[in-house]
Each structure stands twice: as C-alpha cells, then as structure tokens.
C-alpha cells in the first residue's frame, strides 16, 4: 500500500514462519528517512498503533517520549554504560530497548515479547518489532501507548493460546458489536483521507463557423 502523497509505503510479506518480519513501513520522502518492521505474530493492535497514528495529522504539541509513556504506566527503566535505554513491562513479558552502539551510535528501538527474558536474551519469543532511530516522536509514542494500553482486547474463542501470562475475561461482545466497532474504526480512518483536488476547466467559446466555399461544378 502507498499513501496518497507517495510519502509512505506499507508492505505485507507473509512467510511460512511468522517469526520473520511480515510488516514493513517506510518513509520514502523528505528528511529523516525511517522504517519500522513487525514480525508475523505481532498483535494487530500494536501494528495499528503506528498505522493509525500515521494517517492522522501530526500533532502540533510535542509528543511524550517512549520512556515517559512507559514509565508512566509502571514500566521499569534502566540505563547501561553505553547509554542504551531498556524498559521492562510490569509482568516481565515485553522489553523495549533503545540500543546505542559504542561505535555506530543510536541503532533504534527493539521491542521483544517473550515468555522469559534471561541474561542471554529472550527465551520462547512471542513477537518482536523494530523502529528506526529516525522514526518521528509521535509515532514512537503511539506504539508505546499501544504496547502498554491496559484495555482488554477482543479475541475469538479459539484464537487464545494457553500462556500463563494471559488473563481471560468473560465474553462481552457479540458479532454485531464487533462489526459495529470495526465500521466505526474504518469511518475514523476515512475521516482523515485527503480530499481530492477538484479542477475546474473554463469553457472555450465556440468560434463562429464560416461557410465553406461552393465546390465548382464541372
């Protein structure tokens, strides 16, 4: 998919393994080129956190940083000797890291959800995402908001795994309510669709027709 102004491009490339990067979003124009990727198991709400923010007008006020959003919701924050920033969710499932290389500098944001994060890295990884260091602040804030949002998400009855980290609540939505919520979200997206540019043409006055000269009779 390509945005109407051709500034952004979204590619979905499914592979046999959902561990691989399925989603890629690129900024193709202007200064500060950036990209973001999500693997196939990334929850839809996380990907939508970025894409929904992408189609809305950029906020006029400065956006909160990823650290401000996550620490405001109780995430643990640590800083390494190299300047890398790591944030861990209260349940220990998700880690968000701004990796800083001693030789290359800031490498961007790595987000990984796993059943366990040990000293040698994540174990039994659930999903992962990467956001380029040049990703605009309001998009980073939107992803951080989506990751830490405590609002329950809708899942079909047989689309829930057996993870001990999940809390399953009672059913509260029926088919018509789900469809209604989906239509409302689409309407919100279309609300931000750019209006087509209407062009007007000025009619050229018709020139008077002149009689053709009579053909000679032979």
N, C-alpha and C positions, 0 to 999 in steps of 0.2 A: 504494500500500500504506500502511496505517495501523497503527501499533503497538497492541498490546492496550490500553494505557492512554491511547491517543489523544494521546500527547505528541509523537510523531514521524510524519512523513509523507514518503514517497518517491514521486516522480513520474518516470516514464519517458516522454518525449515525443519519439519519433523524428521526424526531419525529412529531406527529401531530401538535405540537406547534413550530413555528420557533423561539420562544423566547429562547428555550432550546439550549444548546451547541451541535451543529451538528459536527463541525470540531475540531479535537484534533490532535496535532502534538507533538510527544515525541522524546527526545534524549535518546536512550536506552543504549549507551555505553560511556565509558570514564568518566573523572572527570567532575564535574559541570553539573549533570543531570538537564534537564529543560523540560518544556512543554508549549504549547500555545493552547488556545481554542478560537473559534469563534462561535457565535450563527447563526441560520439559515438565518437571514436577513442581515448578514454582506455582503456588496458588494463584488463581485468576485475579483475586483481589490485590495481590502485590503488583502484578503487571499493570493492572488497571489503575493503580495508584499513580503510575507515571503517565500512562497514555491519557487518562482523564485530565491530568494537570497540563498535558501538552496541548490540548485543544482549547483550553480556557485562556483568556487574556492573561498575560503576565502581570502579577500583582504590582501595584505601584509602591507599596511599602516593602522594606527589606524582609525577606523570609527568615524564619529561625533556622539555625544550623541543625545538622543531623544530631549533633551532640546535645543541643538544647532540647530538641523534641524528645529524644530517647531518655535522657537523664530526668526530664520532667515526668516521665512515666515509670520511674523507678529502675532504670537500667544501670548496671554497674559500669563505671568508666575508669579505664586505666591508660597510662601513657608509658611507652617504652623509652629506652635510652636514645633511640634513633628518632624519636618524635612520632612514631606510629601511634594511632589512637584506636583503642579497642573498647567496644561496648557489648555487654552481655545481657540478654533478657533475664528478667527475674526468675523464670523457670529453667534457665540454662540451656535452652534449645537453640536460640539464634545468637550468632555473633556477627557484629558489624565492625569491620576494621578499615581504617584509612591507613594503608601501608605506605611507609616512607622508606625508600631505599637510600642507604648511605651514599651511593654513587650516582643514582639516577633521580633522586628526589621523590616527590609525591607520585605514587603509582595508581591512585584511585581507590574506590571503595569496594571491598569484597564483603559479600553477605552470604553466610552459610548457616543452614539449619541442619542439625544433626541430633541423633539420639544422645550422643555424648561427645563432649569436647575435651580431649586429653592433651597432654603435653606434646604429643606428636601430631596433633591436628584433629580434625573432626572424625568421628567413627560412626558408621551407619548413617551416612549423609542423606538428608531428606530432599533438600533442594539448595540451589545456590544462584547468586546473581553477581554481576559486576557492573559498576557505574564508573565511567571515566572521570578523572580528576577535574576535567573542564565542564562537567555536567552542571547546568545552571542551578543556583541555590534553591529556587522554588520547586524544581523537580526533585532534587535530593530530599527536601523537606516533605514533599508529597509521598515519596517512597517510605521515608522514616515513619510518617503518620500511618501509612497502610500496614507496615510491619508491626507497629505497636498498638494499633487500634484494638481495644478490648471488646468491641461489639461482636457478638456471635455471628458466624457465617452460615449460610444455608448450604446444606449438602443433601444429596439424595440418600435414601436409607441404606443402599448397598454400596455407596461410594465413600464409606468411612472405614479407615483401617483400624487395626487393633492396638494402636500406640497407647501406652500408658500415660502419655503426655496430654492426650485429648480429653476434654470434658464434654460429654454428650448430654445436651439438654432435651427437654420434651419437644415433640413436634408442635409447631405453632403456625405453620403456613400450609395452605393447600394450593393446588395447582393454579387456580385463578389469581391468588395473591402473588404468586411468584411471577406469573405472566404480567400482571399489572405493574409490579416493581421493575421488571425488565423494560416494559414500554416507557415507563417514566424515565428510566436512565437513558434510553435512546432519544427521548424527547429533549432531555437536558443536553445531550451531545449535539443534536441538530440545532439547538438554540444558538450554539456558538459557531455554526457553519457560516463561512463568509458569504455575504450576499453577492450574487452575480452582478457584474458590471453591465448595466444596460447602455447600449449605444443607440443614439438617435441619428437618423440619416435625414438630410434635408433634400426634399424632392426637387429635382431639377426641372424647371419649367420646360414644357414641351415647345420645341421650335415650330413655327408655322410651316406647314407643308406647302411646297411650291408645286405647281402643276408641271408635269413632265412635258417636254416639247412633243408635239404631234409627230408621229413617225411618217415619213414620206410614203406616199402610195405609188407603187410602180406598176 
